[in-house]
Amino acid sequence: MLGDLNGDFVADCADIAIVQNAFGKKLNQEGFDSRADINRDNVVNIRDLSSISRQLPRDTVCRITPEGAVRIEPQSPAAH
């Protein structure tokens, strides 16, 4: 599945976390993760992040922490 970097058959915040953890890294640099290099240009950058982000459901907000990734549900507008 397009955008599924961790093999769980869904594009979600966990896949965004893979890109974030390798962001700015180049091939052969410590921290480079080939799964995060979507366009295979040997650097994990905004192009890769953008590719994954487009696969997420609309209005998805991810909170990435050292412990993992969490999807934050959108808040409903308060009724007046």
PDB file of N, CA, C and O in Angstrom, chain B, residues numbered from 101:
ATOM      1  N   MET B 101       0.842  -1.176   0.000  1.00  0.00           N
ATOM      2  CA  MET B 101       0.000   0.000   0.000  1.00  0.00           C
ATOM      3  C   MET B 101       0.891   1.245   0.000  1.00  0.00           C
ATOM      4  O   MET B 101       1.870   1.328   0.741  1.00  0.00           O
ATOM      5  N   LEU B 102       0.531   2.193  -0.838  1.00  0.00           N
ATOM      6  CA  LEU B 102       1.279   3.436  -0.928  1.00  0.00           C
ATOM      7  C   LEU B 102       1.232   4.171   0.417  1.00  0.00           C
ATOM      8  O   LEU B 102       0.154   4.382   0.972  1.00  0.00           O
ATOM      9  N   GLY B 103       2.376   4.552   0.928  1.00  0.00           N
ATOM     10  CA  GLY B 103       2.450   5.268   2.198  1.00  0.00           C
ATOM     11  C   GLY B 103       2.651   4.370   3.401  1.00  0.00           C
ATOM     12  O   GLY B 103       2.934   4.865   4.492  1.00  0.00           O
ATOM     13  N   ASP B 104       2.513   3.062   3.233  1.00  0.00           N
ATOM     14  CA  ASP B 104       2.689   2.122   4.338  1.00  0.00           C
ATOM     15  C   ASP B 104       4.156   1.736   4.439  1.00  0.00           C
ATOM     16  O   ASP B 104       4.625   0.862   3.710  1.00  0.00           O
ATOM     17  N   LEU B 105       4.871   2.380   5.336  1.00  0.00           N
ATOM     18  CA  LEU B 105       6.303   2.133   5.468  1.00  0.00           C
ATOM     19  C   LEU B 105       6.636   1.018   6.439  1.00  0.00           C
ATOM     20  O   LEU B 105       7.688   0.389   6.322  1.00  0.00           O
ATOM     21  N   ASN B 106       5.758   0.767   7.394  1.00  0.00           N
ATOM     22  CA  ASN B 106       6.060  -0.227   8.424  1.00  0.00           C
ATOM     23  C   ASN B 106       5.395  -1.583   8.181  1.00  0.00           C
ATOM     24  O   ASN B 106       5.532  -2.487   9.004  1.00  0.00           O
ATOM     25  N   GLY B 107       4.681  -1.738   7.069  1.00  0.00           N
ATOM     26  CA  GLY B 107       4.128  -3.039   6.710  1.00  0.00           C
ATOM     27  C   GLY B 107       2.879  -3.455   7.442  1.00  0.00           C
ATOM     28  O   GLY B 107       2.567  -4.645   7.500  1.00  0.00           O
ATOM     29  N   ASP B 108       2.141  -2.487   8.016  1.00  0.00           N
ATOM     30  CA  ASP B 108       0.910  -2.854   8.726  1.00  0.00           C
ATOM     31  C   ASP B 108      -0.346  -2.663   7.859  1.00  0.00           C
ATOM     32  O   ASP B 108      -1.469  -2.739   8.358  1.00  0.00           O
ATOM     33  N   PHE B 109      -0.145  -2.419   6.576  1.00  0.00           N
ATOM     34  CA  PHE B 109      -1.220  -2.320   5.582  1.00  0.00           C
ATOM     35  C   PHE B 109      -2.096  -1.089   5.717  1.00  0.00           C
ATOM     36  O   PHE B 109      -3.237  -1.078   5.257  1.00  0.00           O
ATOM     37  N   VAL B 110      -1.560  -0.047   6.351  1.00  0.00           N
ATOM     38  CA  VAL B 110      -2.284   1.217   6.464  1.00  0.00           C
ATOM     39  C   VAL B 110      -1.268   2.357   6.517  1.00  0.00           C
ATOM     40  O   VAL B 110      -0.219   2.231   7.148  1.00  0.00           O
ATOM     41  N   ALA B 111      -1.582   3.464   5.858  1.00  0.00           N
ATOM     42  CA  ALA B 111      -0.752   4.669   5.954  1.00  0.00           C
ATOM     43  C   ALA B 111      -1.281   5.476   7.126  1.00  0.00           C
ATOM     44  O   ALA B 111      -2.432   5.912   7.113  1.00  0.00           O
ATOM     45  N   ASP B 112      -0.447   5.680   8.142  1.00  0.00           N
ATOM     46  CA  ASP B 112      -0.907   6.373   9.335  1.00  0.00           C
ATOM     47  C   ASP B 112       0.244   7.117  10.003  1.00  0.00           C
ATOM     48  O   ASP B 112       1.320   7.270   9.426  1.00  0.00           O
ATOM     49  N   CYS B 113       0.002   7.570  11.209  1.00  0.00           N
ATOM     50  CA  CYS B 113       1.003   8.361  11.931  1.00  0.00           C
ATOM     51  C   CYS B 113       2.283   7.585  12.202  1.00  0.00           C
ATOM     52  O   CYS B 113       3.350   8.189  12.305  1.00  0.00           O
ATOM     53  N   ALA B 114       2.208   6.287  12.317  1.00  0.00           N
ATOM     54  CA  ALA B 114       3.416   5.485  12.528  1.00  0.00           C
ATOM     55  C   ALA B 114       4.350   5.606  11.328  1.00  0.00           C
ATOM     56  O   ALA B 114       5.570   5.590  11.488  1.00  0.00           O
ATOM     57  N   ASP B 115       3.787   5.726  10.137  1.00  0.00           N
ATOM     58  CA  ASP B 115       4.602   5.895   8.932  1.00  0.00           C
ATOM     59  C   ASP B 115       5.217   7.292   8.885  1.00  0.00           C
ATOM     60  O   ASP B 115       6.360   7.460   8.459  1.00  0.00           O
ATOM     61  N   ILE B 116       4.459   8.285   9.321  1.00  0.00           N
ATOM     62  CA  ILE B 116       4.998   9.647   9.428  1.00  0.00           C
ATOM     63  C   ILE B 116       6.178   9.656  10.404  1.00  0.00           C
ATOM     64  O   ILE B 116       7.175  10.338  10.164  1.00  0.00           O
ATOM     65  N   ALA B 117       6.069   8.913  11.486  1.00  0.00           N
ATOM     66  CA  ALA B 117       7.137   8.860  12.483  1.00  0.00           C
ATOM     67  C   ALA B 117       8.421   8.277  11.890  1.00  0.00           C
ATOM     68  O   ALA B 117       9.519   8.711  12.242  1.00  0.00           O
ATOM     69  N   ILE B 118       8.290   7.307  11.003  1.00  0.00           N
ATOM     70  CA  ILE B 118       9.476   6.727  10.354  1.00  0.00           C
ATOM     71  C   ILE B 118      10.208   7.799   9.558  1.00  0.00           C
ATOM     72  O   ILE B 118      11.434   7.898   9.612  1.00  0.00           O
ATOM     73  N   VAL B 119       9.445   8.601   8.818  1.00  0.00           N
ATOM     74  CA  VAL B 119      10.059   9.678   8.039  1.00  0.00           C
ATOM     75  C   VAL B 119      10.662  10.723   8.978  1.00  0.00           C
ATOM     76  O   VAL B 119      11.784  11.180   8.761  1.00  0.00           O
ATOM     77  N   GLN B 120       9.930  11.096  10.006  1.00  0.00           N
ATOM     78  CA  GLN B 120      10.434  12.118  10.926  1.00  0.00           C
ATOM     79  C   GLN B 120      11.726  11.672  11.597  1.00  0.00           C
ATOM     80  O   GLN B 120      12.648  12.472  11.757  1.00  0.00           O
ATOM     81  N   ASN B 121      11.803  10.415  11.988  1.00  0.00           N
ATOM     82  CA  ASN B 121      13.008   9.921  12.672  1.00  0.00           C
ATOM     83  C   ASN B 121      14.235   9.915  11.778  1.00  0.00           C
ATOM     84  O   ASN B 121      15.361   9.977  12.271  1.00  0.00           O
ATOM     85  N   ALA B 122      14.031   9.842  10.463  1.00  0.00           N
ATOM     86  CA  ALA B 122      15.154   9.829   9.535  1.00  0.00           C
ATOM     87  C   ALA B 122      15.305  11.156   8.794  1.00  0.00           C
ATOM     88  O   ALA B 122      16.172  11.291   7.931  1.00  0.00           O
ATOM     89  N   PHE B 123      14.471  12.127   9.126  1.00  0.00           N
ATOM     90  CA  PHE B 123      14.437  13.391   8.383  1.00  0.00           C
ATOM     91  C   PHE B 123      15.807  14.074   8.367  1.00  0.00           C
ATOM     92  O   PHE B 123      16.457  14.230   9.400  1.00  0.00           O
ATOM     93  N   GLY B 124      16.218  14.471   7.174  1.00  0.00           N
ATOM     94  CA  GLY B 124      17.501  15.163   7.010  1.00  0.00           C
ATOM     95  C   GLY B 124      18.688  14.238   6.839  1.00  0.00           C
ATOM     96  O   GLY B 124      19.802  14.704   6.597  1.00  0.00           O
ATOM     97  N   LYS B 125      18.476  12.946   6.959  1.00  0.00           N
ATOM     98  CA  LYS B 125      19.582  11.989   6.846  1.00  0.00           C
ATOM     99  C   LYS B 125      19.779  11.560   5.394  1.00  0.00           C
ATOM    100  O   LYS B 125      18.827  11.449   4.622  1.00  0.00           O
ATOM    101  N   LYS B 126      21.035  11.327   5.051  1.00  0.00           N
ATOM    102  CA  LYS B 126      21.409  10.877   3.712  1.00  0.00           C
ATOM    103  C   LYS B 126      21.906   9.438   3.777  1.00  0.00           C
ATOM    104  O   LYS B 126      22.293   8.944   4.836  1.00  0.00           O
ATOM    105  N   LEU B 127      21.887   8.781   2.633  1.00  0.00           N
ATOM    106  CA  LEU B 127      22.392   7.420   2.514  1.00  0.00           C
ATOM    107  C   LEU B 127      23.772   7.322   3.160  1.00  0.00           C
ATOM    108  O   LEU B 127      24.625   8.188   2.965  1.00  0.00           O
ATOM    109  N   ASN B 128      23.974   6.278   3.916  1.00  0.00           N
ATOM    110  CA  ASN B 128      25.228   5.984   4.628  1.00  0.00           C
ATOM    111  C   ASN B 128      25.462   6.871   5.847  1.00  0.00           C
ATOM    112  O   ASN B 128      26.515   6.789   6.478  1.00  0.00           O
ATOM    113  N   GLN B 129      24.492   7.715   6.181  1.00  0.00           N
ATOM    114  CA  GLN B 129      24.589   8.518   7.398  1.00  0.00           C
ATOM    115  C   GLN B 129      23.839   7.786   8.512  1.00  0.00           C
ATOM    116  O   GLN B 129      22.816   7.148   8.265  1.00  0.00           O
ATOM    117  N   GLU B 130      24.354   7.883   9.738  1.00  0.00           N
ATOM    118  CA  GLU B 130      23.668   7.262  10.863  1.00  0.00           C
ATOM    119  C   GLU B 130      22.257   7.839  10.974  1.00  0.00           C
ATOM    120  O   GLU B 130      22.071   9.055  10.923  1.00  0.00           O
ATOM    121  N   GLY B 131      21.275   6.966  11.126  1.00  0.00           N
ATOM    122  CA  GLY B 131      19.887   7.389  11.249  1.00  0.00           C
ATOM    123  C   GLY B 131      19.108   7.339   9.942  1.00  0.00           C
ATOM    124  O   GLY B 131      17.886   7.487   9.945  1.00  0.00           O
ATOM    125  N   PHE B 132      19.803   7.129   8.817  1.00  0.00           N
ATOM    126  CA  PHE B 132      19.116   7.008   7.531  1.00  0.00           C
ATOM    127  C   PHE B 132      18.296   5.722   7.536  1.00  0.00           C
ATOM    128  O   PHE B 132      18.789   4.663   7.925  1.00  0.00           O
ATOM    129  N   ASP B 133      17.045   5.821   7.103  1.00  0.00           N
ATOM    130  CA  ASP B 133      16.144   4.667   7.026  1.00  0.00           C
ATOM    131  C   ASP B 133      15.621   4.615   5.594  1.00  0.00           C
ATOM    132  O   ASP B 133      14.859   5.489   5.181  1.00  0.00           O
ATOM    133  N   SER B 134      16.016   3.613   4.845  1.00  0.00           N
ATOM    134  CA  SER B 134      15.643   3.529   3.434  1.00  0.00           C
ATOM    135  C   SER B 134      14.127   3.482   3.229  1.00  0.00           C
ATOM    136  O   SER B 134      13.632   3.878   2.174  1.00  0.00           O
ATOM    137  N   ARG B 135      13.389   2.999   4.235  1.00  0.00           N
ATOM    138  CA  ARG B 135      11.917   2.995   4.112  1.00  0.00           C
ATOM    139  C   ARG B 135      11.378   4.403   3.991  1.00  0.00           C
ATOM    140  O   ARG B 135      10.366   4.623   3.326  1.00  0.00           O
ATOM    141  N   ALA B 136      12.035   5.359   4.621  1.00  0.00           N
ATOM    142  CA  ALA B 136      11.570   6.745   4.636  1.00  0.00           C
ATOM    143  C   ALA B 136      11.935   7.508   3.370  1.00  0.00           C
ATOM    144  O   ALA B 136      11.402   8.589   3.119  1.00  0.00           O
ATOM    145  N   ASP B 137      12.827   6.959   2.584  1.00  0.00           N
ATOM    146  CA  ASP B 137      13.265   7.611   1.340  1.00  0.00           C
ATOM    147  C   ASP B 137      12.326   7.201   0.207  1.00  0.00           C
ATOM    148  O   ASP B 137      12.678   6.372  -0.632  1.00  0.00           O
ATOM    149  N   ILE B 138      11.156   7.774   0.191  1.00  0.00           N
ATOM    150  CA  ILE B 138      10.079   7.386  -0.721  1.00  0.00           C
ATOM    151  C   ILE B 138      10.489   7.533  -2.183  1.00  0.00           C
ATOM    152  O   ILE B 138      10.222   6.645  -2.993  1.00  0.00           O
ATOM    153  N   ASN B 139      11.126   8.631  -2.520  1.00  0.00           N
ATOM    154  CA  ASN B 139      11.459   8.892  -3.921  1.00  0.00           C
ATOM    155  C   ASN B 139      12.845   8.360  -4.309  1.00  0.00           C
ATOM    156  O   ASN B 139      13.303   8.579  -5.430  1.00  0.00           O
ATOM    157  N   ARG B 140      13.497   7.675  -3.399  1.00  0.00           N
ATOM    158  CA  ARG B 140      14.776   7.013  -3.644  1.00  0.00           C
ATOM    159  C   ARG B 140      15.864   7.950  -4.182  1.00  0.00           C
ATOM    160  O   ARG B 140      16.628   7.594  -5.079  1.00  0.00           O
ATOM    161  N   ASP B 141      15.912   9.176  -3.599  1.00  0.00           N
ATOM    162  CA  ASP B 141      16.974  10.111  -3.985  1.00  0.00           C
ATOM    163  C   ASP B 141      18.113  10.128  -2.967  1.00  0.00           C
ATOM    164  O   ASP B 141      18.985  10.996  -3.009  1.00  0.00           O
ATOM    165  N   ASN B 142      18.092   9.156  -2.053  1.00  0.00           N
ATOM    166  CA  ASN B 142      19.150   8.959  -1.049  1.00  0.00           C
ATOM    167  C   ASN B 142      19.210  10.030   0.023  1.00  0.00           C
ATOM    168  O   ASN B 142      20.247  10.211   0.661  1.00  0.00           O
ATOM    169  N   VAL B 143      18.110  10.744   0.228  1.00  0.00           N
ATOM    170  CA  VAL B 143      17.989  11.697   1.325  1.00  0.00           C
ATOM    171  C   VAL B 143      16.526  11.720   1.765  1.00  0.00           C
ATOM    172  O   VAL B 143      15.619  11.693   0.933  1.00  0.00           O
ATOM    173  N   VAL B 144      16.309  11.770   3.064  1.00  0.00           N
ATOM    174  CA  VAL B 144      14.946  11.860   3.598  1.00  0.00           C
ATOM    175  C   VAL B 144      14.671  13.329   3.847  1.00  0.00           C
ATOM    176  O   VAL B 144      15.313  13.966   4.682  1.00  0.00           O
ATOM    177  N   ASN B 145      13.700  13.861   3.103  1.00  0.00           N
ATOM    178  CA  ASN B 145      13.428  15.289   3.188  1.00  0.00           C
ATOM    179  C   ASN B 145      11.937  15.581   3.049  1.00  0.00           C
ATOM    180  O   ASN B 145      11.105  14.678   3.143  1.00  0.00           O
ATOM    181  N   ILE B 146      11.614  16.839   2.826  1.00  0.00           N
ATOM    182  CA  ILE B 146      10.226  17.273   2.771  1.00  0.00           C
ATOM    183  C   ILE B 146       9.461  16.582   1.649  1.00  0.00           C
ATOM    184  O   ILE B 146       8.250  16.392   1.761  1.00  0.00           O
ATOM    185  N   ARG B 147      10.128  16.211   0.592  1.00  0.00           N
ATOM    186  CA  ARG B 147       9.449  15.500  -0.506  1.00  0.00           C
ATOM    187  C   ARG B 147       8.918  14.153  -0.029  1.00  0.00           C
ATOM    188  O   ARG B 147       7.810  13.752  -0.385  1.00  0.00           O
ATOM    189  N   ASP B 148       9.705  13.467   0.769  1.00  0.00           N
ATOM    190  CA  ASP B 148       9.276  12.173   1.310  1.00  0.00           C
ATOM    191  C   ASP B 148       8.136  12.362   2.310  1.00  0.00           C
ATOM    192  O   ASP B 148       7.147  11.630   2.284  1.00  0.00           O
ATOM    193  N   LEU B 149       8.285  13.333   3.173  1.00  0.00           N
ATOM    194  CA  LEU B 149       7.239  13.617   4.153  1.00  0.00           C
ATOM    195  C   LEU B 149       5.931  13.988   3.466  1.00  0.00           C
ATOM    196  O   LEU B 149       4.859  13.548   3.878  1.00  0.00           O
ATOM    197  N   SER B 150       6.023  14.786   2.434  1.00  0.00           N
ATOM    198  CA  SER B 150       4.839  15.196   1.686  1.00  0.00           C
ATOM    199  C   SER B 150       4.163  13.998   1.021  1.00  0.00           C
ATOM    200  O   SER B 150       2.936  13.904   1.008  1.00  0.00           O
ATOM    201  N   SER B 151       4.952  13.097   0.476  1.00  0.00           N
ATOM    202  CA  SER B 151       4.397  11.901  -0.176  1.00  0.00           C
ATOM    203  C   SER B 151       3.584  11.064   0.799  1.00  0.00           C
ATOM    204  O   SER B 151       2.501  10.586   0.462  1.00  0.00           O
ATOM    205  N   ILE B 152       4.105  10.890   2.000  1.00  0.00           N
ATOM    206  CA  ILE B 152       3.385  10.113   3.012  1.00  0.00           C
ATOM    207  C   ILE B 152       2.157  10.876   3.495  1.00  0.00           C
ATOM    208  O   ILE B 152       1.080  10.297   3.637  1.00  0.00           O
ATOM    209  N   SER B 153       2.312  12.146   3.741  1.00  0.00           N
ATOM    210  CA  SER B 153       1.210  12.965   4.259  1.00  0.00           C
ATOM    211  C   SER B 153      -0.003  12.937   3.346  1.00  0.00           C
ATOM    212  O   SER B 153      -1.138  12.947   3.824  1.00  0.00           O
ATOM    213  N   ARG B 154       0.218  12.903   2.048  1.00  0.00           N
ATOM    214  CA  ARG B 154      -0.895  12.871   1.090  1.00  0.00           C
ATOM    215  C   ARG B 154      -1.690  11.574   1.171  1.00  0.00           C
ATOM    216  O   ARG B 154      -2.823  11.521   0.692  1.00  0.00           O
ATOM    217  N   GLN B 155      -1.128  10.538   1.760  1.00  0.00           N
ATOM    218  CA  GLN B 155      -1.816   9.250   1.864  1.00  0.00           C
ATOM    219  C   GLN B 155      -2.689   9.141   3.114  1.00  0.00           C
ATOM    220  O   GLN B 155      -3.508   8.229   3.225  1.00  0.00           O
ATOM    221  N   LEU B 156      -2.513  10.068   4.049  1.00  0.00           N
ATOM    222  CA  LEU B 156      -3.287  10.011   5.293  1.00  0.00           C
ATOM    223  C   LEU B 156      -4.696  10.527   5.064  1.00  0.00           C
ATOM    224  O   LEU B 156      -4.929  11.335   4.165  1.00  0.00           O
ATOM    225  N   PRO B 157      -5.642  10.060   5.882  1.00  0.00           N
ATOM    226  CA  PRO B 157      -7.000  10.597   5.789  1.00  0.00           C
ATOM    227  C   PRO B 157      -6.996  12.104   6.037  1.00  0.00           C
ATOM    228  O   PRO B 157      -6.182  12.621   6.802  1.00  0.00           O
ATOM    229  N   ARG B 158      -7.909  12.787   5.385  1.00  0.00           N
ATOM    230  CA  ARG B 158      -8.025  14.238   5.518  1.00  0.00           C
ATOM    231  C   ARG B 158      -8.158  14.628   6.988  1.00  0.00           C
ATOM    232  O   ARG B 158      -8.806  13.931   7.768  1.00  0.00           O
ATOM    233  N   ASP B 159      -7.546  15.734   7.353  1.00  0.00           N
ATOM    234  CA  ASP B 159      -7.592  16.306   8.700  1.00  0.00           C
ATOM    235  C   ASP B 159      -6.868  15.466   9.752  1.00  0.00           C
ATOM    236  O   ASP B 159      -7.079  15.666  10.948  1.00  0.00           O
ATOM    237  N   THR B 160      -6.030  14.541   9.329  1.00  0.00           N
ATOM    238  CA  THR B 160      -5.240  13.769  10.286  1.00  0.00           C
ATOM    239  C   THR B 160      -4.163  14.660  10.897  1.00  0.00           C
ATOM    240  O   THR B 160      -3.456  15.378  10.190  1.00  0.00           O
ATOM    241  N   VAL B 161      -4.053  14.600  12.210  1.00  0.00           N
ATOM    242  CA  VAL B 161      -2.993  15.301  12.926  1.00  0.00           C
ATOM    243  C   VAL B 161      -2.249  14.246  13.734  1.00  0.00           C
ATOM    244  O   VAL B 161      -2.854  13.483  14.487  1.00  0.00           O
ATOM    245  N   CYS B 162      -0.930  14.214  13.567  1.00  0.00           N
ATOM    246  CA  CYS B 162      -0.110  13.224  14.267  1.00  0.00           C
ATOM    247  C   CYS B 162       0.729  13.895  15.342  1.00  0.00           C
ATOM    248  O   CYS B 162       1.276  14.980  15.142  1.00  0.00           O
ATOM    249  N   ARG B 163       0.816  13.237  16.472  1.00  0.00           N
ATOM    250  CA  ARG B 163       1.753  13.650  17.518  1.00  0.00           C
ATOM    251  C   ARG B 163       2.827  12.576  17.569  1.00  0.00           C
ATOM    252  O   ARG B 163       2.551  11.415  17.871  1.00  0.00           O
ATOM    253  N   ILE B 164       4.048  12.978  17.272  1.00  0.00           N
ATOM    254  CA  ILE B 164       5.167  12.049  17.242  1.00  0.00           C
ATOM    255  C   ILE B 164       5.986  12.268  18.513  1.00  0.00           C
ATOM    256  O   ILE B 164       6.430  13.380  18.799  1.00  0.00           O
ATOM    257  N   THR B 165       6.175  11.195  19.263  1.00  0.00           N
ATOM    258  CA  THR B 165       6.951  11.255  20.495  1.00  0.00           C
ATOM    259  C   THR B 165       8.048  10.187  20.424  1.00  0.00           C
ATOM    260  O   THR B 165       8.010   9.327  19.545  1.00  0.00           O
ATOM    261  N   PRO B 166       9.008  10.231  21.325  1.00  0.00           N
ATOM    262  CA  PRO B 166      10.027   9.180  21.334  1.00  0.00           C
ATOM    263  C   PRO B 166       9.437   7.780  21.556  1.00  0.00           C
ATOM    264  O   PRO B 166      10.039   6.782  21.162  1.00  0.00           O
ATOM    265  N   GLU B 167       8.281   7.714  22.175  1.00  0.00           N
ATOM    266  CA  GLU B 167       7.640   6.426  22.451  1.00  0.00           C
ATOM    267  C   GLU B 167       6.833   5.903  21.267  1.00  0.00           C
ATOM    268  O   GLU B 167       6.479   4.724  21.237  1.00  0.00           O
ATOM    269  N   GLY B 168       6.539   6.755  20.299  1.00  0.00           N
ATOM    270  CA  GLY B 168       5.752   6.320  19.155  1.00  0.00           C
ATOM    271  C   GLY B 168       4.922   7.444  18.576  1.00  0.00           C
ATOM    272  O   GLY B 168       5.136   8.617  18.880  1.00  0.00           O
ATOM    273  N   ALA B 169       3.978   7.072  17.742  1.00  0.00           N
ATOM    274  CA  ALA B 169       3.145   8.040  17.045  1.00  0.00           C
ATOM    275  C   ALA B 169       1.692   7.850  17.435  1.00  0.00           C
ATOM    276  O   ALA B 169       1.222   6.725  17.609  1.00  0.00           O
ATOM    277  N   VAL B 170       0.988   8.960  17.570  1.00  0.00           N
ATOM    278  CA  VAL B 170      -0.414   8.930  17.954  1.00  0.00           C
ATOM    279  C   VAL B 170      -1.195   9.857  17.040  1.00  0.00           C
ATOM    280  O   VAL B 170      -0.771  10.980  16.768  1.00  0.00           O
ATOM    281  N   ARG B 171      -2.331   9.383  16.572  1.00  0.00           N
ATOM    282  CA  ARG B 171      -3.216  10.249  15.794  1.00  0.00           C
ATOM    283  C   ARG B 171      -4.083  11.019  16.776  1.00  0.00           C
ATOM    284  O   ARG B 171      -4.667  10.450  17.698  1.00  0.00           O
ATOM    285  N   ILE B 172      -4.152  12.319  16.558  1.00  0.00           N
ATOM    286  CA  ILE B 172      -4.989  13.179  17.401  1.00  0.00           C
ATOM    287  C   ILE B 172      -6.299  13.405  16.661  1.00  0.00           C
ATOM    288  O   ILE B 172      -6.312  13.894  15.531  1.00  0.00           O
ATOM    289  N   GLU B 173      -7.380  13.049  17.298  1.00  0.00           N
ATOM    290  CA  GLU B 173      -8.695  13.226  16.683  1.00  0.00           C
ATOM    291  C   GLU B 173      -9.052  14.688  16.634  1.00  0.00           C
ATOM    292  O   GLU B 173      -8.806  15.415  17.597  1.00  0.00           O
ATOM    293  N   PRO B 174      -9.638  15.146  15.517  1.00  0.00           N
ATOM    294  CA  PRO B 174     -10.050  16.552  15.426  1.00  0.00           C
ATOM    295  C   PRO B 174     -11.113  16.873  16.467  1.00  0.00           C
ATOM    296  O   PRO B 174     -11.985  16.057  16.767  1.00  0.00           O
ATOM    297  N   GLN B 175     -11.018  18.058  16.997  1.00  0.00           N
ATOM    298  CA  GLN B 175     -11.998  18.508  17.985  1.00  0.00           C
ATOM    299  C   GLN B 175     -13.267  19.002  17.284  1.00  0.00           C
ATOM    300  O   GLN B 175     -13.200  19.694  16.268  1.00  0.00           O
ATOM    301  N   SER B 176     -14.397  18.643  17.832  1.00  0.00           N
ATOM    302  CA  SER B 176     -15.660  19.135  17.291  1.00  0.00           C
ATOM    303  C   SER B 176     -15.857  20.565  17.741  1.00  0.00           C
ATOM    304  O   SER B 176     -15.529  20.915  18.875  1.00  0.00           O
ATOM    305  N   PRO B 177     -16.399  21.406  16.845  1.00  0.00           N
ATOM    306  CA  PRO B 177     -16.690  22.769  17.269  1.00  0.00           C
ATOM    307  C   PRO B 177     -17.706  22.742  18.413  1.00  0.00           C
ATOM    308  O   PRO B 177     -18.653  21.956  18.394  1.00  0.00           O
ATOM    309  N   ALA B 178     -17.501  23.602  19.402  1.00  0.00           N
ATOM    310  CA  ALA B 178     -18.408  23.653  20.543  1.00  0.00           C
ATOM    311  C   ALA B 178     -19.765  24.195  20.092  1.00  0.00           C
ATOM    312  O   ALA B 178     -19.848  25.135  19.301  1.00  0.00           O
ATOM    313  N   ALA B 179     -20.813  23.583  20.612  1.00  0.00           N
ATOM    314  CA  ALA B 179     -22.167  24.047  20.288  1.00  0.00           C
ATOM    315  C   ALA B 179     -22.461  25.306  21.073  1.00  0.00           C
ATOM    316  O   ALA B 179     -22.119  25.415  22.251  1.00  0.00           O
ATOM    317  N   HIS B 180     -23.088  26.241  20.419  1.00  0.00           N
ATOM    318  CA  HIS B 180     -23.425  27.497  21.086  1.00  0.00           C
ATOM    319  C   HIS B 180     -24.893  27.558  21.325  1.00  0.00           C
ATOM    320  O   HIS B 180     -25.387  28.540  21.879  1.00  0.00           O
TER     321      HIS B 180
END
